[in-house]
Amino acid sequence: MELSPIVTQPQRHCATRSFEWQTELCDCGDDCNICLCGAFCYCCLGCIIAKDMDECCCCGPSVAMRTRYRTLYRIPGTICSDCLIVTFCGPCNLCQLKRDIKRRKQLGIF
């Protein structure tokens, strides 16, 4: 009986949830740096996200940016829910977007 040598190491498999948000809206504890930036430098975080998405920073954080991102990754939701989230949970919205972008970059799907 001949044994063949192992030539590749087993890799940990990370299940991707590509059709849903990578983190919940209020999961600020997942990345404290993003949370602090969203709380104290809301406009800066909006510009960083706009740059990540190849958008113009001048428009600022908007419903259109969230809807575009959600549509791009086929994340369930509606324009109405996007509007409510951006209006009433603005900083949490930006933090969620940035965490999601960061996670998708790590997974190689951004």
The first five atom37 places (N, CA, C, CB, O) and aatype in JSON, in Angstrom:
{
  "aatype": [12, 6, 10, 15, 14, 9, 19, 16, 5, 14, 5, 1, 8, 4, 0, 16, 1, 15, 13, 6, 17, 5, 16, 6, 10, 4, 3, 4, 7, 3, 3, 4, 2, 9, 4, 10, 4, 7, 0, 13, 4, 18, 4, 4, 10, 7, 4, 9, 9, 0, 11, 3, 12, 3, 6, 4, 4, 4, 4, 7, 14, 15, 19, 0, 12, 1, 16, 1, 18, 1, 16, 10, 18, 1, 9, 14, 7, 16, 9, 4, 15, 3, 4, 10, 9, 19, 16, 13, 4, 7, 14, 4, 2, 10, 4, 5, 10, 11, 1, 3, 9, 11, 1, 1, 11, 5, 10, 7, 9, 13],
  "atom_mask": [
    [1, 1, 1, 1, 1],
    [1, 1, 1, 1, 1],
    [1, 1, 1, 1, 1],
    [1, 1, 1, 1, 1],
    [1, 1, 1, 1, 1],
    [1, 1, 1, 1, 1],
    [1, 1, 1, 1, 1],
    [1, 1, 1, 1, 1],
    [1, 1, 1, 1, 1],
    [1, 1, 1, 1, 1],
    [1, 1, 1, 1, 1],
    [1, 1, 1, 1, 1],
    [1, 1, 1, 1, 1],
    [1, 1, 1, 1, 1],
    [1, 1, 1, 1, 1],
    [1, 1, 1, 1, 1],
    [1, 1, 1, 1, 1],
    [1, 1, 1, 1, 1],
    [1, 1, 1, 1, 1],
    [1, 1, 1, 1, 1],
    [1, 1, 1, 1, 1],
    [1, 1, 1, 1, 1],
    [1, 1, 1, 1, 1],
    [1, 1, 1, 1, 1],
    [1, 1, 1, 1, 1],
    [1, 1, 1, 1, 1],
    [1, 1, 1, 1, 1],
    [1, 1, 1, 1, 1],
    [1, 1, 1, 0, 1],
    [1, 1, 1, 1, 1],
    [1, 1, 1, 1, 1],
    [1, 1, 1, 1, 1],
    [1, 1, 1, 1, 1],
    [1, 1, 1, 1, 1],
    [1, 1, 1, 1, 1],
    [1, 1, 1, 1, 1],
    [1, 1, 1, 1, 1],
    [1, 1, 1, 0, 1],
    [1, 1, 1, 1, 1],
    [1, 1, 1, 1, 1],
    [1, 1, 1, 1, 1],
    [1, 1, 1, 1, 1],
    [1, 1, 1, 1, 1],
    [1, 1, 1, 1, 1],
    [1, 1, 1, 1, 1],
    [1, 1, 1, 0, 1],
    [1, 1, 1, 1, 1],
    [1, 1, 1, 1, 1],
    [1, 1, 1, 1, 1],
    [1, 1, 1, 1, 1],
    [1, 1, 1, 1, 1],
    [1, 1, 1, 1, 1],
    [1, 1, 1, 1, 1],
    [1, 1, 1, 1, 1],
    [1, 1, 1, 1, 1],
    [1, 1, 1, 1, 1],
    [1, 1, 1, 1, 1],
    [1, 1, 1, 1, 1],
    [1, 1, 1, 1, 1],
    [1, 1, 1, 0, 1],
    [1, 1, 1, 1, 1],
    [1, 1, 1, 1, 1],
    [1, 1, 1, 1, 1],
    [1, 1, 1, 1, 1],
    [1, 1, 1, 1, 1],
    [1, 1, 1, 1, 1],
    [1, 1, 1, 1, 1],
    [1, 1, 1, 1, 1],
    [1, 1, 1, 1, 1],
    [1, 1, 1, 1, 1],
    [1, 1, 1, 1, 1],
    [1, 1, 1, 1, 1],
    [1, 1, 1, 1, 1],
    [1, 1, 1, 1, 1],
    [1, 1, 1, 1, 1],
    [1, 1, 1, 1, 1],
    [1, 1, 1, 0, 1],
    [1, 1, 1, 1, 1],
    [1, 1, 1, 1, 1],
    [1, 1, 1, 1, 1],
    [1, 1, 1, 1, 1],
    [1, 1, 1, 1, 1],
    [1, 1, 1, 1, 1],
    [1, 1, 1, 1, 1],
    [1, 1, 1, 1, 1],
    [1, 1, 1, 1, 1],
    [1, 1, 1, 1, 1],
    [1, 1, 1, 1, 1],
    [1, 1, 1, 1, 1],
    [1, 1, 1, 0, 1],
    [1, 1, 1, 1, 1],
    [1, 1, 1, 1, 1],
    [1, 1, 1, 1, 1],
    [1, 1, 1, 1, 1],
    [1, 1, 1, 1, 1],
    [1, 1, 1, 1, 1],
    [1, 1, 1, 1, 1],
    [1, 1, 1, 1, 1],
    [1, 1, 1, 1, 1],
    [1, 1, 1, 1, 1],
    [1, 1, 1, 1, 1],
    [1, 1, 1, 1, 1],
    [1, 1, 1, 1, 1],
    [1, 1, 1, 1, 1],
    [1, 1, 1, 1, 1],
    [1, 1, 1, 1, 1],
    [1, 1, 1, 1, 1],
    [1, 1, 1, 0, 1],
    [1, 1, 1, 1, 1],
    [1, 1, 1, 1, 1]
  ],
  "atom_positions": [
    [[0.84, -1.17, 0.0], [0.0, 0.0, 0.0], [0.89, 1.24, 0.0], [-0.96, -0.01, 1.22], [1.72, 1.44, 0.89]],
    [[0.7, 2.05, -0.99], [1.51, 3.25, -1.14], [0.74, 4.46, -0.61], [1.92, 3.46, -2.62], [-0.42, 4.66, -0.96]],
    [[1.4, 5.25, 0.22], [0.79, 6.46, 0.75], [1.28, 7.66, -0.04], [1.11, 6.64, 2.26], [2.47, 7.8, -0.31]],
    [[0.36, 8.51, -0.41], [0.77, 9.72, -1.13], [0.98, 10.85, -0.13], [-0.28, 10.12, -2.21], [0.24, 10.97, 0.84]],
    [[1.98, 11.67, -0.36], [2.26, 12.77, 0.57], [1.18, 13.86, 0.48], [3.64, 13.37, 0.29], [0.59, 14.09, -0.57]],
    [[0.97, 14.51, 1.59], [0.05, 15.65, 1.62], [0.8, 16.85, 1.07], [-0.5, 15.93, 3.07], [1.85, 17.21, 1.59]],
    [[0.25, 17.48, 0.04], [0.93, 18.61, -0.58], [0.23, 19.94, -0.33], [1.05, 18.39, -2.06], [0.79, 21.0, -0.62]],
    [[-0.98, 19.92, 0.22], [-1.68, 21.16, 0.57], [-2.24, 21.04, 1.98], [-2.82, 21.48, -0.45], [-2.64, 19.96, 2.42]],
    [[-2.25, 22.14, 2.66], [-2.78, 22.18, 4.01], [-4.29, 22.39, 3.94], [-2.11, 23.3, 4.84], [-4.78, 23.13, 3.1]],
    [[-5.03, 21.73, 4.83], [-6.47, 21.99, 4.87], [-6.74, 23.44, 5.27], [-7.18, 21.01, 5.85], [-6.05, 23.99, 6.13]],
    [[-7.71, 24.04, 4.64], [-8.05, 25.43, 4.91], [-9.36, 25.51, 5.67], [-8.15, 26.24, 3.59], [-10.27, 24.7, 5.47]],
    [[-9.42, 26.48, 6.55], [-10.67, 26.71, 7.25], [-11.67, 27.29, 6.26], [-10.47, 27.66, 8.46], [-11.36, 28.23, 5.53]],
    [[-12.84, 26.75, 6.23], [-13.86, 27.23, 5.31], [-14.72, 28.28, 6.0], [-14.75, 26.06, 4.81], [-15.33, 28.03, 7.03]],
    [[-14.75, 29.47, 5.41], [-15.6, 30.55, 5.94], [-16.86, 30.6, 5.1], [-14.86, 31.93, 5.91], [-16.82, 30.9, 3.91]],
    [[-17.96, 30.3, 5.71], [-19.22, 30.37, 4.99], [-19.56, 31.83, 4.71], [-20.35, 29.69, 5.8], [-19.57, 32.65, 5.63]],
    [[-19.83, 32.13, 3.48], [-20.19, 33.5, 3.13], [-21.69, 33.63, 3.09], [-19.57, 33.91, 1.77], [-22.4, 32.75, 2.61]],
    [[-22.14, 34.72, 3.6], [-23.56, 35.04, 3.55], [-23.69, 36.2, 2.58], [-24.15, 35.39, 4.99], [-23.99, 37.32, 2.97]],
    [[-23.45, 35.92, 1.32], [-23.33, 37.0, 0.35], [-24.64, 37.72, 0.06], [-22.77, 36.46, -0.91], [-24.62, 38.84, -0.46]],
    [[-25.77, 37.11, 0.38], [-27.04, 37.75, 0.06], [-27.74, 38.29, 1.29], [-27.95, 36.77, -0.64], [-28.96, 38.39, 1.32]],
    [[-26.98, 38.64, 2.3], [-27.53, 39.29, 3.49], [-26.44, 40.16, 4.11], [-28.06, 38.23, 4.52], [-25.27, 40.05, 3.74]],
    [[-26.83, 41.01, 5.03], [-25.86, 41.86, 5.7], [-24.89, 40.99, 6.49], [-26.57, 42.89, 6.63], [-25.29, 40.0, 7.1]],
    [[-23.63, 41.36, 6.48], [-22.62, 40.59, 7.2], [-22.73, 40.82, 8.72], [-21.21, 40.99, 6.71], [-22.34, 39.95, 9.51]],
    [[-23.24, 41.97, 9.12], [-23.49, 42.27, 10.53], [-24.85, 42.95, 10.64], [-22.35, 43.17, 11.14], [-25.37, 43.48, 9.65]],
    [[-25.41, 42.94, 11.82], [-26.7, 43.6, 12.04], [-26.51, 45.11, 12.18], [-27.39, 43.02, 13.31], [-25.39, 45.59, 12.35]],
    [[-27.59, 45.85, 12.09], [-27.56, 47.31, 12.14], [-26.88, 47.84, 13.4], [-28.96, 47.85, 12.03], [-26.1, 48.79, 13.33]],
    [[-27.17, 47.25, 14.54], [-26.65, 47.77, 15.81], [-25.5, 46.93, 16.38], [-27.77, 47.83, 16.83], [-25.31, 46.92, 17.6]],
    [[-24.75, 46.25, 15.55], [-23.6, 45.45, 16.0], [-22.34, 46.3, 16.1], [-23.37, 44.28, 15.05], [-21.3, 45.94, 15.55]],
    [[-22.44, 47.41, 16.8], [-21.3, 48.33, 16.9], [-20.1, 47.7, 17.6], [-21.71, 49.58, 17.63], [-18.97, 48.1, 17.34]],
    [[-20.34, 46.73, 18.48], [-19.25, 46.08, 19.19], [-18.35, 45.25, 18.29], [0.0, 0.0, 0.0], [-17.25, 44.88, 18.69]],
    [[-18.81, 44.95, 17.08], [-18.0, 44.16, 16.15], [-16.74, 44.9, 15.71], [-18.81, 43.78, 14.94], [-15.72, 44.27, 15.46]],
    [[-16.81, 46.21, 15.62], [-15.64, 47.01, 15.23], [-15.76, 48.38, 15.88], [-15.53, 47.14, 13.66], [-16.43, 49.28, 15.38]],
    [[-15.09, 48.52, 17.01], [-15.2, 49.76, 17.79], [-14.64, 50.98, 17.06], [-14.48, 49.6, 19.11], [-15.15, 52.09, 17.25]],
    [[-13.61, 50.8, 16.23], [-13.06, 51.93, 15.49], [-14.08, 52.52, 14.52], [-11.8, 51.5, 14.72], [-14.22, 53.74, 14.42]],
    [[-14.78, 51.66, 13.82], [-15.81, 52.12, 12.89], [-16.94, 52.79, 13.68], [-16.37, 50.95, 12.04], [-17.47, 53.82, 13.26]],
    [[-17.29, 52.22, 14.81], [-18.35, 52.77, 15.65], [-17.99, 54.18, 16.13], [-18.63, 51.85, 16.84], [-18.81, 55.09, 16.08]],
    [[-16.77, 54.35, 16.6], [-16.33, 55.67, 17.07], [-16.3, 56.68, 15.94], [-14.94, 55.57, 17.7], [-16.68, 57.83, 16.11]],
    [[-15.85, 56.24, 14.78], [-15.83, 57.13, 13.61], [-17.25, 57.54, 13.24], [-15.13, 56.45, 12.41], [-17.5, 58.7, 12.92]],
    [[-18.18, 56.59, 13.27], [-19.57, 56.89, 12.95], [-20.21, 57.83, 13.96], [0.0, 0.0, 0.0], [-21.05, 58.66, 13.6]],
    [[-19.82, 57.69, 15.22], [-20.41, 58.52, 16.28], [-19.84, 59.93, 16.29], [-20.17, 57.87, 17.63], [-20.57, 60.9, 16.51]],
    [[-18.53, 60.07, 16.06], [-17.89, 61.37, 16.22], [-17.46, 62.04, 14.91], [-16.71, 61.22, 17.08], [-17.15, 63.23, 14.9]],
    [[-17.44, 61.29, 13.83], [-17.05, 61.88, 12.55], [-17.91, 61.29, 11.43], [-15.53, 61.63, 12.27], [-17.42, 60.68, 10.48]],
    [[-19.21, 61.49, 11.58], [-20.22, 60.94, 10.69], [-19.94, 61.26, 9.22], [-21.6, 61.46, 11.08], [-20.0, 60.38, 8.37]],
    [[-19.65, 62.52, 8.93], [-19.4, 62.94, 7.54], [-18.15, 62.29, 6.97], [-19.27, 64.47, 7.46], [-18.13, 61.9, 5.8]],
    [[-17.11, 62.16, 7.79], [-15.88, 61.51, 7.34], [-16.14, 60.06, 6.96], [-14.79, 61.59, 8.43], [-15.68, 59.58, 5.92]],
    [[-16.89, 59.36, 7.81], [-17.2, 57.96, 7.52], [-18.05, 57.85, 6.26], [-17.94, 57.32, 8.71], [-17.86, 56.93, 5.46]],
    [[-18.97, 58.79, 6.07], [-19.77, 58.81, 4.84], [-18.9, 58.96, 3.61], [0.0, 0.0, 0.0], [-19.14, 58.31, 2.59]],
    [[-17.89, 59.83, 3.69], [-16.98, 60.03, 2.56], [-16.11, 58.8, 2.31], [-16.08, 61.25, 2.8], [-15.84, 58.45, 1.16]],
    [[-15.68, 58.14, 3.37], [-14.87, 56.93, 3.23], [-15.68, 55.84, 2.51], [-14.39, 56.42, 4.62], [-15.18, 55.16, 1.62]],
    [[-16.93, 55.69, 2.93], [-17.8, 54.69, 2.3], [-18.08, 55.06, 0.85], [-19.12, 54.56, 3.08], [-18.07, 54.19, -0.02]],
    [[-18.33, 56.34, 0.58], [-18.56, 56.78, -0.79], [-17.34, 56.47, -1.66], [-18.88, 58.3, -0.83], [-17.49, 56.03, -2.8]],
    [[-16.16, 56.69, -1.13], [-14.93, 56.38, -1.87], [-14.83, 54.88, -2.13], [-13.68, 56.88, -1.1], [-14.48, 54.46, -3.23]],
    [[-15.14, 54.06, -1.11], [-15.13, 52.6, -1.28], [-16.07, 52.17, -2.4], [-15.52, 51.91, 0.02], [-15.78, 51.23, -3.13]],
    [[-17.19, 52.88, -2.53], [-18.21, 52.51, -3.52], [-18.06, 53.27, -4.84], [-19.58, 52.77, -2.95], [-18.92, 53.18, -5.71]],
    [[-16.96, 54.01, -4.99], [-16.72, 54.83, -6.19], [-17.84, 55.83, -6.43], [-16.56, 53.94, -7.42], [-18.27, 56.05, -7.57]],
    [[-18.32, 56.43, -5.34], [-19.37, 57.45, -5.4], [-18.77, 58.81, -5.05], [-20.54, 57.1, -4.42], [-17.65, 58.9, -4.55]],
    [[-19.52, 59.86, -5.33], [-19.11, 61.21, -4.98], [-19.41, 61.47, -3.5], [-19.82, 62.26, -5.88], [-20.5, 61.18, -3.02]],
    [[-18.43, 62.0, -2.82], [-18.58, 62.28, -1.39], [-19.5, 63.49, -1.14], [-17.21, 62.53, -0.76], [-20.04, 63.64, -0.04]],
    [[-19.67, 64.33, -2.14], [-20.44, 65.57, -1.97], [-21.9, 65.33, -1.6], [-20.37, 66.39, -3.24], [-22.5, 66.14, -0.9]],
    [[-22.46, 64.24, -2.06], [-23.86, 63.95, -1.77], [-24.06, 63.51, -0.33], [-24.39, 62.89, -2.71], [-25.17, 63.56, 0.2]],
    [[-22.99, 63.07, 0.3], [-23.09, 62.62, 1.69], [-23.81, 61.3, 1.81], [0.0, 0.0, 0.0], [-24.26, 60.72, 0.82]],
    [[-23.91, 60.82, 3.03], [-24.61, 59.56, 3.26], [-26.07, 59.69, 2.84], [-24.51, 59.14, 4.75], [-26.77, 60.6, 3.27]],
    [[-26.52, 58.78, 2.0], [-27.87, 58.93, 1.48], [-28.58, 57.59, 1.37], [-27.84, 59.6, 0.12], [-27.98, 56.52, 1.47]],
    [[-29.88, 57.69, 1.16], [-30.7, 56.51, 0.93], [-30.22, 55.81, -0.34], [-32.2, 56.89, 0.82], [-30.18, 54.58, -0.4]],
    [[-29.87, 56.59, -1.34], [-29.44, 56.02, -2.62], [-28.19, 55.15, -2.45], [-29.17, 57.14, -3.64], [-28.06, 54.11, -3.09]],
    [[-27.27, 55.59, -1.6], [-26.04, 54.83, -1.38], [-26.36, 53.49, -0.72], [-25.04, 55.64, -0.51], [-25.84, 52.45, -1.14]],
    [[-27.2, 53.49, 0.3], [-27.58, 52.24, 0.97], [-28.34, 51.33, 0.02], [-28.44, 52.54, 2.22], [-28.08, 50.13, -0.04]],
    [[-29.28, 51.9, -0.73], [-30.09, 51.11, -1.66], [-29.21, 50.51, -2.76], [-31.2, 51.97, -2.28], [-29.39, 49.35, -3.13]],
    [[-28.28, 51.28, -3.27], [-27.37, 50.79, -4.31], [-26.55, 49.62, -3.79], [-26.43, 51.91, -4.8], [-26.42, 48.59, -4.46]],
    [[-26.01, 49.77, -2.58], [-25.2, 48.71, -1.98], [-26.04, 47.45, -1.76], [-24.59, 49.19, -0.66], [-25.62, 46.34, -2.09]],
    [[-27.22, 47.65, -1.19], [-28.11, 46.52, -0.91], [-28.5, 45.81, -2.19], [-29.36, 47.0, -0.17], [-28.55, 44.58, -2.23]],
    [[-28.78, 46.56, -3.24], [-29.16, 45.98, -4.53], [-27.97, 45.25, -5.17], [-29.68, 47.08, -5.47], [-28.14, 44.18, -5.75]],
    [[-26.8, 45.84, -5.07], [-25.59, 45.25, -5.66], [-25.31, 43.85, -5.1], [-24.39, 46.15, -5.4], [-24.91, 42.96, -5.84]],
    [[-25.53, 43.68, -3.81], [-25.27, 42.39, -3.17], [-26.54, 41.58, -2.91], [-24.54, 42.61, -1.86], [-26.53, 40.6, -2.17]],
    [[-27.64, 42.01, -3.52], [-28.93, 41.32, -3.44], [-29.36, 41.06, -2.0], [-28.86, 40.0, -4.21], [-29.85, 39.98, -1.66]],
    [[-29.16, 42.06, -1.16], [-29.57, 41.99, 0.23], [-31.05, 42.37, 0.3], [-28.69, 42.93, 1.15], [-31.44, 43.41, -0.23]],
    [[-31.87, 41.55, 0.92], [-33.3, 41.86, 0.98], [-33.58, 43.19, 1.69], [-34.05, 40.73, 1.7], [-32.87, 43.57, 2.61]],
    [[-34.61, 43.86, 1.25], [-35.02, 45.12, 1.84], [-35.79, 45.94, 0.83], [0.0, 0.0, 0.0], [-36.01, 45.52, -0.3]],
    [[-36.22, 47.12, 1.27], [-36.97, 48.02, 0.39], [-36.39, 49.42, 0.48], [-38.48, 48.02, 0.76], [-35.64, 49.74, 1.41]],
    [[-36.74, 50.24, -0.47], [-36.32, 51.64, -0.42], [-36.94, 52.32, 0.8], [-36.72, 52.38, -1.72], [-36.31, 53.18, 1.42]],
    [[-38.15, 51.93, 1.14], [-38.81, 52.49, 2.32], [-38.02, 52.16, 3.59], [-40.26, 51.95, 2.43], [-37.8, 53.04, 4.42]],
    [[-37.59, 50.92, 3.75], [-36.81, 50.55, 4.93], [-35.45, 51.26, 4.92], [-36.61, 49.03, 4.99], [-34.95, 51.66, 5.97]],
    [[-34.86, 51.4, 3.73], [-33.59, 52.14, 3.62], [-33.77, 53.59, 4.07], [-33.06, 52.11, 2.16], [-32.94, 54.13, 4.8]],
    [[-34.86, 54.19, 3.64], [-35.16, 55.58, 4.01], [-35.31, 55.72, 5.52], [-36.43, 56.06, 3.3], [-34.75, 56.64, 6.12]],
    [[-36.05, 54.82, 6.13], [-36.26, 54.87, 7.58], [-34.95, 54.68, 8.34], [-37.27, 53.81, 8.01], [-34.69, 55.38, 9.32]],
    [[-34.13, 53.74, 7.89], [-32.85, 53.48, 8.56], [-31.92, 54.67, 8.43], [-32.19, 52.23, 7.97], [-31.3, 55.07, 9.42]],
    [[-31.81, 55.24, 7.25], [-30.92, 56.4, 7.04], [-31.41, 57.6, 7.84], [-30.83, 56.76, 5.54], [-30.6, 58.35, 8.4]],
    [[-32.73, 57.79, 7.9], [-33.3, 58.94, 8.61], [-33.17, 58.83, 10.12], [-34.75, 59.1, 8.24], [-32.77, 59.78, 10.79]],
    [[-33.52, 57.67, 10.66], [-33.59, 57.53, 12.12], [-32.38, 56.84, 12.76], [-34.82, 56.79, 12.48], [-32.21, 56.9, 13.98]],
    [[-31.57, 56.18, 11.96], [-30.4, 55.46, 12.49], [-29.18, 55.76, 11.62], [-30.67, 53.93, 12.54], [-28.43, 54.85, 11.27]],
    [[-28.99, 57.02, 11.28], [-27.92, 57.42, 10.37], [-26.54, 56.88, 10.71], [0.0, 0.0, 0.0], [-25.92, 56.22, 9.88]],
    [[-26.04, 57.14, 11.93], [-24.7, 56.62, 12.27], [-24.63, 55.09, 12.24], [-24.3, 57.12, 13.64], [-23.64, 54.53, 11.78]],
    [[-25.67, 54.43, 12.72], [-25.68, 52.96, 12.69], [-25.7, 52.44, 11.25], [-26.9, 52.41, 13.47], [-25.07, 51.42, 10.95]],
    [[-26.4, 53.14, 10.38], [-26.44, 52.79, 8.97], [-25.04, 52.83, 8.37], [-27.37, 53.73, 8.2], [-24.61, 51.88, 7.72]],
    [[-24.33, 53.92, 8.6], [-22.98, 54.05, 8.04], [-22.04, 53.0, 8.62], [-22.42, 55.45, 8.28], [-21.22, 52.43, 7.9]],
    [[-22.14, 52.76, 9.91], [-21.29, 51.76, 10.55], [-21.56, 50.37, 9.97], [-21.52, 51.75, 12.07], [-20.63, 49.6, 9.72]],
    [[-22.83, 50.05, 9.75], [-23.17, 48.76, 9.16], [-22.61, 48.64, 7.75], [-24.7, 48.56, 9.14], [-22.04, 47.61, 7.39]],
    [[-22.76, 49.7, 6.96], [-22.22, 49.69, 5.6], [-20.71, 49.47, 5.61], [-22.55, 51.0, 4.87], [-20.19, 48.64, 4.86]],
    [[-20.0, 50.21, 6.47], [-18.55, 50.09, 6.51], [-18.11, 48.72, 7.0], [-17.95, 51.18, 7.39], [-17.16, 48.14, 6.46]],
    [[-18.77, 48.19, 8.03], [-18.44, 46.84, 8.5], [-18.67, 45.81, 7.41], [-19.28, 46.49, 9.75], [-17.89, 44.87, 7.24]],
    [[-19.76, 45.99, 6.66], [-20.09, 45.06, 5.6], [-19.05, 45.12, 4.48], [-21.49, 45.36, 5.04], [-18.6, 44.09, 3.98]],
    [[-18.67, 46.32, 4.11], [-17.63, 46.49, 3.08], [-16.33, 45.85, 3.54], [-17.41, 48.0, 2.77], [-15.69, 45.12, 2.79]],
    [[-15.95, 46.12, 4.78], [-14.71, 45.56, 5.34], [-14.75, 44.03, 5.31], [-14.48, 46.06, 6.78], [-13.77, 43.39, 4.92]],
    [[-15.86, 43.45, 5.73], [-16.0, 41.99, 5.77], [-15.97, 41.4, 4.37], [-17.29, 41.59, 6.48], [-15.33, 40.37, 4.14]],
    [[-16.66, 42.03, 3.43], [-16.67, 41.52, 2.05], [-15.28, 41.63, 1.42], [-17.7, 42.29, 1.2], [-14.91, 40.78, 0.61]],
    [[-14.52, 42.67, 1.77], [-13.14, 42.78, 1.28], [-12.31, 41.63, 1.81], [-12.51, 44.12, 1.68], [-11.5, 41.06, 1.08]],
    [[-12.49, 41.29, 3.09], [-11.76, 40.18, 3.69], [-12.1, 38.85, 3.01], [-12.06, 40.1, 5.2], [-11.24, 37.99, 2.83]],
    [[-13.36, 38.69, 2.64], [-13.82, 37.47, 1.99], [-13.52, 37.45, 0.48], [-15.3, 37.31, 2.21], [-13.67, 36.42, -0.17]],
    [[-13.09, 38.6, -0.05], [-12.79, 38.69, -1.48], [-14.01, 38.8, -2.36], [0.0, 0.0, 0.0], [-13.97, 38.42, -3.53]],
    [[-15.12, 39.32, -1.79], [-16.35, 39.44, -2.59], [-16.81, 40.89, -2.71], [-17.48, 38.6, -1.97], [-17.98, 41.16, -2.96]],
    [[-15.89, 41.83, -2.54], [-16.24, 43.24, -2.69], [-15.56, 43.77, -3.91], [-15.85, 44.06, -1.45], [-15.71, 44.95, -4.24]]
  ]
}
